[in-house]
């Protein structure tokens, strides 16, 4: 039977500083401290809490305590707690109440005194008493059956246990000496003075020799004169410090020391729902544990039964489905089973299990193909693009109707997780069966049909049950048109584009790999020579930090979480002129990254069946609506430098005579800005086909367009794009390499010449403050909770997001609409859309369709959205990208 006493105030501080500050609810309330405290208590309950154990949570109060009366400057130097932390404290108290843990405060006393009182008063009732804290003051209480669990160096739940031996090992002193130690050295964080001139080492040595402060003062004649004088002169300060650090053990408190009986489920669910702690609901088991539908999950045992099911589904015109396969790669995956769900039942069709009776896959496909391809049916699923690609391997073109993952993303684009498990917890308060629990490490085809039925039927069933909830949210947020007209049609477009893939010439990459290997070896040798000739691991941040800041003595910048000095790219770029080694390291990293990420990696990703690389385009990867690319990320191959162009040469047309043709929107984000701001000067520049960067440069420098130099144009271009990203004068100065004053003057001149742009930006920020979100031309919404933060830096970041999201998001919506139209027009052509890279579309085109394809694609891209300025597309073609 153990007692656990939580130093709640210390716990809140630890959690607040350990977890990312951007953790917040969708309406902007910070939650990092609450989340951290909850996780730690959850960890305790799982790993330590046993029957008959008792938990107590102790917190400081705002009231003045006796130490402040004793010493007016007590804790005077302490920086006030951040407002973002203070606003979370009431929620921590609600959490403790919901967990049914006694919460104690001592008016006029600190949490440490309350803890000391609890230990003195009640410790004999328990086998062991543990104090959970970050405060070394409480180490005074260690002894007998009392232990301290003190925060370590990592993580919210990282704890180090201290008994008497470990206190001595760590500090060289016994727990009973800790108060005397603090009375000598003081405590800077609490503004406790101690004895001036007596440091940690001296205090430790004195106490090790004499045992107590009183005994030290009794033997001053044995000490060196300087040390003795310091102690004599500091005796009053020492005595006051001793009073300040001595824990008061008679705080008038009473507590019911009942064994912990469990939390209040209803209160905890309500709190976690309010704070949007979806994963914690799962962690605490706050979900429906039984599925009322499970009795209606069944596997299909005959073709006749499947035909009846298909007829029934066809009558309802809406059903969900899910595939179970042998691989996460849709282009090599084989079907193991298919589940189907409607409002009443869920069915699992086994087609590829190693054990049990499967239905013949050709008959299954023949029966399902008509209902999957019927445009009158609305087919629901989670991450449907994968299922579309798998079914395409079997000759089925699924008419995707409602993707729960994409719907959830549109409703909350700032959300981090859109898995079926997360959505079921969030919207259905239900925890599904995990894939790992079903497979137990086996391949899915080895799972029994009965287990597969439970798992797969539940997946399609959950998607079906999420559909009406998410559909309602889409209507309520006025996102249904965006969902139905852009995002859902795009699912099929991306599936076809991914299926097309890109052809990669391995010979080119092999040759490039050899060249890069030689370059890297040469740069490596130069780095070693420049650093003194001693080899080291350039890719090791720790070793590189030692070379730069210890061996070479360079001035370090920021520290990392491991307390080493950072060697990140932004730090090194700021140091580029400080030593010849810095540009060499940056160059080494550039070649190393390109070689490892693309040159050596792409050949390994070539699909053996298709001979092509199939990247995955993600619709839910960014909060602005832009597509992202992964496995591999082909959007990140550099386009503006020689090295990136060398890699792009390897992406070619696979067939002889075919061409790679790219279509790139020219300055689309600036054109969107001209449209939404309605600034006449910007609109006229685009309508008249002027070089908008030169025009901007001429305006901000007060010269004619003919007199604009290349350097002026460069700055004009930077300013144009900086405006769409909400960049400050400081940010612009860093980008352009001019002083903050000059950057401020440039921005002032910009807005003087484009006044409606300034007005648009101000209106956008006002809208974001008032409504909590911004939106694109097509109605895509992005919540900006940062605007409601009490932290200045967070608000400034929110402003940048609010300015950029409507511009970048509108550009993303425009190219998505163009892709949908072009995809439809390509249905009877051999031309293939193979890549989308932000504002660029890339195609593989046969020679007999080149003219038609160029005209059609350009026309679609330029005509897809009627803006107040013309959309323009630049075309480039060749044998490679």
N, C-alpha and C positions, 0 to 999 in steps of 0.2 A: 504494500500500500504506500504509494509515493505522493508527494505534494509537488506541483509545478506552479511556480509563481512567475508570471510574465511581467517584466518591466515594460509596460505598454508604451510609455513615452519613447524609450530607447528603440523599441520595436518599430514604431511609426517612423522615427527618423531614419532608421536603417533601411526600411522598405522604400521610403520616399527617394533616398539617394541611390539605392541599388537598382531600381527598375527605371525604364525609360520614361522621361517626363511627358512624352506625348500620349501615354496611355490615358484614354478618356472615354466618356460615353459619347454617343452620337450628337448630343447637344452641348458637348464641350466641357463637362464636369471632369476634373482630373481624378484618376482612380488608382494611380500607381502605388500609393501608400496603403490603401485599403486592400488592394490585390495582394501586395507583399505580405501584409499581416495575415490575411486569410490563408495564403499558401503555407506560411510557417505553421500556423495552428493546425491546418489540415495534415501537414507532414508529421507533427507531433502525435496527432490522433492515430495516424496509421502506424507509426513506427515505435511509439513509446507508451501511449496510453493503454492502461490495463484496467481490468475491473477493480473497483474500489479506490482508484486514483482520484486525486482532487486537483482542480485547476482554479487559479485565481489570477485576475488581470488587474494590474495596478497602474494608475495614471497620475500625472501631475495635475494641479489645478492652476487657474489663473491668479488666484488669491496670493497676496504677499506671504512669504514664509518667514520663520524666525531667523533664518540666516541673513535675509535682507535687512532685518531690523538690527541684527548684530553688526553687520558690515554693509554699509550703503552701496558699495561698489561691487557687491557679490554678483557675479555673472554679468557685470556691466558691459564687458567687451564682447559678449556673445551677440552674434548677428541675429536679428529677429528671425523667427521661423518664417519661411516663405509662405505667402498667402495661399499658394496652391496646396500646401501641406495642411495649413490651418483649416481650410474648408473641408478637408477629408476627415478631420477628427470626429465630428458628430456621427459620421457614417461608421467609423471604427467602433464607436460606442454602441451604435445600433447592431453592428455585427456581433459584438460580445454579448449583447442582450439576446439576440437571436440564437447564439450558440449556448445560451443558458450557463455562461461562466460568470461567477460573481465579479463585479467591477468595484474596486475600492479606490477612494481618493481621501487624502487627509487634509482638511482645510487648515492652512497655516504650516503645513509640512510638505516635504517633497516625497515623490514616489519611493525614493531610496529609504526614507525613514519608515514609511508604511511597510515596505518589504522587510526591513530589519525588525520591526515590531511583530510582524507575522511569524518570522523565523523564531524569535525569542519565545513568543507566546504559544506557538502550536507545534514546533518542530518535533517534540517528543511523541506526538501522536502518530508519527509516520516512520516507515522504514528508512526512507530517503527524502530529502527536500532539495529540489532543483530550482535555482534562480536563473531565469533566462534574460540576459541583459547584454548591453554593449559597454557598460560602465565598469571601469576597473575599481571604482570606489567600493562596489559590492563584494569584491574579493575578500574584504575584511571579515565577511560572514562565513567564509569557508572553514570547515572543521567539523569533526564528528561525522554526523550523517547529512551534512549540508555541502552541496556542490554548486558551482556556478557553471552555467552553459553560456559561454561568451561568443559573440560573433567573431568569425574568422576573417579571412581576407577576400573571400569570394561568395557571391550568391546571398540571397536573403536567408536561406535556411542552412547556411554553412556555420556550424557551431563547434566550439572547442570546449571540452569538459575540463574543469579545474577542480582538483582536490588539493589537499595540503601539499603533497609532493610536487604536483605540476605547477603550483603557484611558486614554490621555491625554485623549481627548475627554470621557470620563465623569468622571474624577477630577482632571484637570489635572496628572497626574503620570505618569512612565513606570513600567512594571512593576518595574524595578529599585529604584524609590524607594518602593514600597508597604510594604516592611518598615520602612524608616525612618519613614514616615508613621505606621504603627501603633505604633511605639516612642514616638512623641510624643503621639498622641491616645489611645493605649490601645485596649482592646476591652472594652466593658462586658459583653458576653455571656460572655467568657472570664475576666472579672475581671482583665484586664491593666491595670495602673494608668496607664502612660504618664507624661506630665509634667503635674502638676496645674496647671490654669490655661491650658494650651495646647489650644485647640480645633481643629476640623477646618479652619476657614478660615485660622487663623494657621499651622498646620502646613503646609498646602498652599502658602501664600505664601512661607514660609521655604524650603521645599524647591525651589520654583520659582526662587528667587533664588540659593540657595547649593548646591543639588544634592544634598548628603548631610548626615546628622546631624553627622558629624565636622566638616564644613566650616562648619556653622551654629555649632558650639561654638568653632571657630577664629575666628569673627568676632563674638563676643558684644559687643565694644566698639562695633560699628556699630548695635546694636539699641537700642530704647527701654529705659530702665533697668528698668521694671517687667517687661518681657518677658525681659530678660537675667537678672534676679534669679530669675524663675520657672524658667528653664532651668538656672541654676547650682544652685539648691536641689533641682531635680528630676533631677540628673545620675545619681544612683545608681538611681533609679526608671526612668529612661530606659534605662540599660544593662541592667537586669534585663528590662525590657519587650522590648528588642531581642533578648535571648537567647530569650525566650519566643516571639516571633513569627518568629524565623528558622527556616526549615525545615531539618531535619536530612536530609542527602542520602546518608548512608552506612548506612542500615538494612540489617542482614544478611538479605537476601531472595534467593530464586532463583525464577525462573518460566520455564516452557516457553513461549516466544513463538511458538506455532504459530498459523497462520491459523485463523480460526474455521471449524469444520467442520460446525456444526449441532447441534441439541439431541438429547437422549435422549428419543425419542418415548414410550417406555413409562413412564419416570419422570415426564415432564411430564403425561401423561394421568392417571396415578395421583394426582399432586399437585392438578391442576385438579379432578378428581372429588371429592377430599377437601375442597377449598376451595369447591366448587360454582361454579366459574368457567365457566359454560356458554358465554358469549359469547367468552371467551378461547380456548376449544377451537376455536371457529370461526375466530378471528383467526389462530391458529397452524396452522390446517389439520389439527387433530387429530381428524378424523372420517373415516368411511368414504367414500372418494371415488367408489367405484363401487357401483352398486345392483344386487345380484344379481337383483332382480325386474324390472329395466328391460326385459329381453328379452321379458317377459310383458305389457308395456304395448302395447295395440293400439287403433286406432280402429275403431268399428263401421261397416261399409260398406253394410249392407243391413238392411231391416226383418226379413227372415227370421233373420238373425244375431242381431238384438236380441231377437227372440222366444225363440230358444234360450237366450240369456244369461239372460233373465228367468225362464225355467223352471228353469234351474240354480240361480239365486239363491234362488228360492222354496223349493227343496229344502233349502238350507243354513240358511235362516231367520235368517241373520246376514250382513250386508254393510254396507259403508260407501259413502258417496256425497259428491259435491261438485258445486257448480254454478259455471259460469263465466258472467259476465253483462256487461252494458254499463255498469253503474253500481254504486257502493257503496250507493246508496239503494235498498233492496229494493222500494220502492213505485213506482219509475220504471224499475227494471232490467228488461232483456229477456234471455232465455236465449241464450247463445252455444253452450254445450255442457254436458253432464252426464257425470261420471265415476263408475264403479261398481267396487268392489273386493271380492273375497273372498280366501280364504286362498291361492289359487293364481294368480289373474290380476287385472289391472286393465283396464278398458275405457273408452274415451272416445267419447261419442256427439255428433258435431257437428250443431248445429241452426241456427246463426246466423252462420257465418263468411262473410266477403265473398269469400274465395277458396277454392275447393275444393268438394267434393261434400257437401252437408248432407243429413241425413235429414229428412223432413217432420215438423215439430214436433207437429202434431196426432196423428199416428200414434205418435210416440215417447211422448207423454203418455198416450195410451190404453193402451199396453203397460205402462208403468211404474206407472200409477196404482194398479192392484190390489195390486202387491207393496209399494208405498210405504204404502198405507193398511191393510195386513193387520196386525192387532194381534199376530199370532203371530210376526211378523218383528222382529228387533232391528236397528234401523238406526243405524249409527255415523257420526259426523261431527265436524268441528271447527267450533265456533261455529254450531251447527245452527239457531239462531233465525233467522239471516239466510236460510239455505236454505229454511226452512219458509215464511218470508214471500214469498220469490221464487216458490216452487212454488204457494203459495196463489193467486198471480196467475193461475195456469194451472189452477185448480180442483182442485188436489191437496192433501189434508190429510195431511201426513206423520206417521207414528207414530214420533216421535223416541225412540230407545232409549238411546243412549250418546253423550254429548258429551264429547270428550276435553279440551276447554278447561275445562269445569266440573269434570270429574273431577280434573284437575291442580290446579285452584284449591282444591278441598276437601282434597286431600292436603297442599297447602302454601299456605294462605290468605295468608301473609305474602309470598309470591312476587310479584315485580313484573311478570313477563312470562309470558303464557300463549299466545303465538302458536304456530302449528304448527311454525314454524322452530325456536323455542326448545325446544319439547317434544321434537322429533326429535333435536336436539343433546343434550338432557339425558338422555333415556331410550333413544335408539337409537344415539347417537354418529354421527348421520348428518346431513349438511348437504344440504338439498334445493335444487332449482333455484329461484332467486328470480323473483318476478313481473317485476321490472325487467329481468332478463336475458332473459326470454322476450319481453316486449313491446317493449323498446328504446324506450319512450316512446310507442308506438302504442296504440290502443285494442285490447282483446282480440279483437274481431271481425275485426281486420285481421291477426291472427297466423295463420300457416299451421296447418292441421289437424295436421300432424306435430308441430310444436312444442307446440301446445296439448295433444296427446296425452301428450307427455312430462311437461308441467307438471301438468295436471289429474289424470292417472292417478296420478302420484306423490303428490299431495295426498290423494286418497282412500285410496291404499295406505298412506301413513304413518299416517293416522287408524286404519286397520284394524290396523296393527301396534302402535300405541300402546294399543289397546283392552285386550288381555289383561294388559299390564304395569300400566296404571293401575287396571284392575279388581282386580288382585291387591293393589295398594296400598290400595285402598278397603276390601277385606276385612281386610287386616292392621291397618288403623287403626280398624276398626269403624265405618266411615263409609258402608257400602253401603246401609244402611237409609235414612239421610238422603238419599243420592244418588238412590235409586230411588223413595222415597216423597214427597220434597219437591222437590229441585232439578231432576230430569228432568221430572216432570209440569209444573213451573213454566215450562219452556221454551215449551211450547205455549200456556200461559196468557198469557205475556208477548208472544208473537208475535201472538196475537189482540188483546191490549190495544193493542199498537203499531199494528196494522192499523186498529183503531177510530180511533185518534188523538183529537185534541181540536179543537173548532171555535173559531176565534178571530175576534172581531168587529173587522175592520180599522178601522171608523169610530171606535169607542171609542178604539183605540190611536192613530189619527191625531190625534184631538182632544187626547188626553193628551200626545202628542209636542209639539204646539204649546204646551200649557200648561207643559210641562217646559222647553222652549226659552226661554220668557219667564222662568221661575224661575231657570234657570241664568244667564241674562244679568244678571238682577238681583243674584244672589249674587256673580257675577263682578265686577260694578261695586263691590259692597260690599268685596270682598276687595282690589281695587286701591286703593280709597279708604283702607282700613284699613292698607295696607302702604306708603302714601306716594304713591299716585296713579300709579305707574309700572306699565303693563301687563306681564304675563309669562305664560308657559304654565303654568297651574295644574296641568296633567296631567304636567308634566315634573318628576320627583323632584329632578333636579339644580337646576333653576331655583327650585323651591319651597324647597329646602334653603338656597340662597343668600339668598333673601328672608327666611326665618325666622331663620337663625342668623348671617347677616352684616348684612343691612340692618336687621333689627329687633333683633338682638342677643339673641335668646332662647337659653336654656341648652340645648345639644343633648343628645340621648340617645346611643343606640348608633350605631356606624358601619356602613355597608354594605360589601359586598365590594369596591366601587370606592373605598373610603376616604372617601366623602361621608357626611355625617350623615344618618341615616335619617329619612324622613318617612312611615313606615309607619303604618297605622291604630292599632296598639297604642301606638306612640310618641306620636302626636298625642292619643290619648285620655287619656294620662297628663298631657299638657300643657294640657288643655282650659280650665283656669282661669287660665293664665298670660298669655293675650292674646286679645282679641276676634276675632282672625283665625282662631284654631284651630277654634272651633265652625263658623265659616263654611266653612272648607275641608272639614271633615267632612260638612257639609250638602251642599256642592257635589258631593263625591264620591258621596254617596248618590244624588242625583238623576241624576248623570252615568252611574253604573253601571246604574241601573234603566232609564234611557232607552236606553243603548247595548245592554245585554244582553237586554232584553225588549221595550220599547215599540217601538223601531225595528227590532229583529231579528226578532221573531215574524212580522210580515207577510211578510218575505222567505222564511220557512221554510214557508209554506203550499204544500202540494203541489197542482200545477195539475190533476192528475187527480182527486184526492179532495176538494179544497177544505178540507183539514184539516192540522193540524200533527202530525207523527208523531215523537214523542221516542223515544229508544232507552233501554230499561231494561237495566242491566248487572248480571249476577249475580256477576261476578268483580271488581267495582270497589272493594269494601271488605273488610277482613280480619275484620270481625265477622259478616258474613252479610247485612247490610243491602243492599238494592238501591240502586243509584245511577242517575242519569238524565243523559243527555247529548244534545246537538244537537237541541233546546235542553234545558238542565237546568231542567225545570219543578218539580223538588222544592225549588229554592232561591228561588222567589218568596216574599218575606216574607209571613207570615200574621198577624203581630201589630201591624203599623203601617198607617196610613191609606194610604200609598203602595202597599204591597203589595196591599191590598184593592182599590185602584183598578185595578191590573193584572189582578187575578183577575176583576174584573167583565167583562173582555173575553173570558174563557173561558166560553162559553155553550152552551146546547143549540142544535143547528143547526136543528131542526124546530120549527115553531110548536106551542106547547102542551106541549112536552117540558120536563122539569126537570133541573137538576143537583142530585144528592143526594150528600152526603158522609157517610161513616160513620167516626168517629174513636174509636179505643180510648182510654178515659179512664185516664190514669196507668198505662199498661200496665207500664212498667219498674218502678214501685214495687210493683205487684201481683206481678210476677215476684219481686222482692226479698222480699216477704212470704212467698211460696210457698217459695222455696229456703232462706230463713233460719228459717222456722217460728217467727218471733217472734209470741208471742200478742197483744201489744199492737197490733202492726201488722195482724195478721190480723183481730182484733176490729174495728178501725177500719173496715176495708173491708167486713167482713160486715154491720156495722150501718149501712153507708151514710153514715158520718160524713165530714166534710171533713177529709181526712187531713193537709192542710197546717196547718189550724187546730189539730188535735190535736197535731201535732208541735210547733207554736209554744207551745201551752199547757204541754207537757211540758218544753221546754227553758227556758221563762221562769218556770215554776212558778206559772202562773195558771190559772184555770178557762177552758174553751173560750169561754164567753160574754164573758170579759174580754180576749180576744185582739184586738189592734188590727190594722188593715190592714198596718201596717209589720211587726208581729210575724209575721203570716201570710206576708208576702213573704219574710221571713228563714227561716221554717219551710219554705216551698216550696223555697227555694234549698238549704237543708240537706238536704232529702229527696233532691233530684236530685244534689247534690254527693256524697252518700254513694255513689250508684250509679256515679259517675264517679271515685271515689277521690280527690276533691279534698282538698288539705291545708288546714290552718288559714290559711296565707298565701293560698292560692288563693281560699278562701271570703271572706277579708277584702277581697280585690280585687273580687270579684263583688258583694258586699253593701254595701261601703263602710263597714266597721267595722274596728276595730283587730285586729291579729293575736291579741292577748291575749283580746279579746272573742270572736273567732271560735273560738279554742281552747276557751274556756269553753262556747260554744254546742255545739261538737262533743262535748265531754266529757258535757254534760247529755243530748245526744241518745243517746249510747251507754248512759248510765246508765238511760235509760227504755226503750231497745230493746236489751237485752243480747244477745239471740240474733242480732241483726244484726251486732254486733261479732264474736261468735263465728264467724258464717258468713264474714265477711271474713277473719278470721285463718285459718280452715280453708282458704279458697280460696287464700290466699297460700302456706300450707304445701304445698298440693297442687301449686301451680305450681312451687314450688322443687324439690319432689321429682320431679315428672313432666315438667316443662318445658313444660306446656301447661295450658289450662283448657278446659272444655266447657259447652255449653248443655244445656237440658233434653232437646232432641232428639238430643244427641250430637255436635253440631258442635264441632270442635276448633280451637283457635287456639294455636299455639306462642308461648311467651313467652321467647325466648332472652335478653331483657334482664335477666331475673332472675339469670342466671349471670354477668353482667358484673362486672368489677372496678371499674367507675366508679359512684360513688354516685348521680349524677344519672340515669344509664341505668337503674340498679336501681329508682329511685323511679318513673321513667316506666313500667318494666315492671310495677310494683305497680299503677299506675293502670290499665294495660291488663288485667291479670289480674282486677281487680275489675269493670271495665266490660264486658269481652267476654262473660261468661256471661249478664249481665243484658240488654244490648242485643241480643246474638245470639239469646237465647231469645225476646225480643219479635219479632225479625225472623222467626224460624222460625214463630211463631204466626200472624203475618199472612200468611205465604206459604202455610201450610196452609189458612187461611181462603180465600185467593184461589183455590186449586185446587178447593176444594169449591164455592165460589160460581160459578166458571167453568163447572163441570159442570152446575149447576142452571140456569144462564142459557142453556144450549144450545138450549132450545126457546122462548126469550123474545126480545123485541126490545131489552130493556134491555142497555146496553153498559157494561162496566167500562172506564174511560178513563184513570185515573191511580192510582198508588200513591205516597203521600208519607209514607214512614216508618211512622207508625201510623194513617194515614188512607187510605181507599179512596174514589174518586170515580166516580160513575156518571152516565150520560145515560139518562133514564128517560121512556118515553112515559106520557101521563096514565092510560091504561087499565091500566097495570101498576104504578103508583106504590105502592099499598097492598100488593100481593103482594110486590113487590121489597123494600120496606122491612122487612117482616116476615121474609122469607126471609134477607136479607143480615144483618140484626141477629142472627137466630137462629144462623146459621152462624158469625159472628164471635165471639159470646159463648159458643157451645157447642163450639168446635173444640178446646179444650184444657181438661181438668179440673184446675184449680188448687185450692189450699187456700183461695183467695179467689175471689169471682166476677169474671169479665171483664165490663166494662161498655162499651157503645158509645154515643156521642153522635151524634145525627143532625141534620144541617142541610140545608135544601133551598131552592132558589130558581131564578130564571131564569139565574143565572150562578154561578160558583164563589165 
